[in-house]
Amino acid sequence: MVKLSIGLLDMGYREDNKSPLSTIEEIIEYAVQADELNFSRFWLTEHHDDDINLSYGSPEMLIALI
C-alpha cells in the first residue's frame, strides 16, 4: 500500500470529564491508528499557556511515548 501524503494534527484538548492521562492514552491510540492507515505524519501541537483543558504542554514529552 502506498503511503498517503497527508498528516494528522492533534491539539491535545480534553473533555471536562476526562483526565489528562486518559486523553494521552487516546492520543497514543490515535497515532497508532494513523500509522496503521499509512498516514505520512502525525503532528502534536505545542502549547504556551496553562489551559486546564490541555492534556500536555510539550509535544516532545508525548512523542517519546508514541
N, C-alpha and C positions, 0 to 999 in steps of 0.2 A: 504494500500500500504506500502511496506517495504521501509525504508529509504535507499538510496544509500550510499555506503561507499566512497563517493568521494566529494571533496570540490571544490570550485571555488576561484580563486585569482584575485583580481582587483588591477591593478598597479596605477591607478589614473591619467594616462596620458590623455590629451585632445587634440582635434584638434585645429589648429591655429585659426579657425573661431568661436570657441565656448568659452563661458565664463566659468570660474570655477564653477559658480553656476549651469549652465545648465548641466555640466558634473557631478556634485554631485547629481543632480536630477536623471540623468540616472543611476548612481551607485546605488542609493536607489531603483529604479525600478528593476535593475538587481538583487539586493539582495532579493527583494520581489518575483521575479520570481523564483529564486533559491530555496527559501523556499517553494513555491507552488509546485515545482517539486521534493521536498523532498531531496535536496542535504544535506549532513551531516554537511557541514561547508561553511562559506563564509569568506574569508580572505581579509584583506586590507593591503597593504604594507606600511612600514614606510620609509619616505624619510629624508635624512640629507643634502640636498642641496637646492638651491634656483632656480631650473629649472622653467622657466615661463610656461612650458607645463604641469606642475603638478597641479591638481585641489585641492589637500590637502597635508599637510605635516605630520600631526599626525592622525593616524587611530583612536585613542581614541576619538577625537572630532567627527568624522564622524560616528563611530559605535553607539554612543549615539542617533544619528538621525535615524539610521537604526533600 
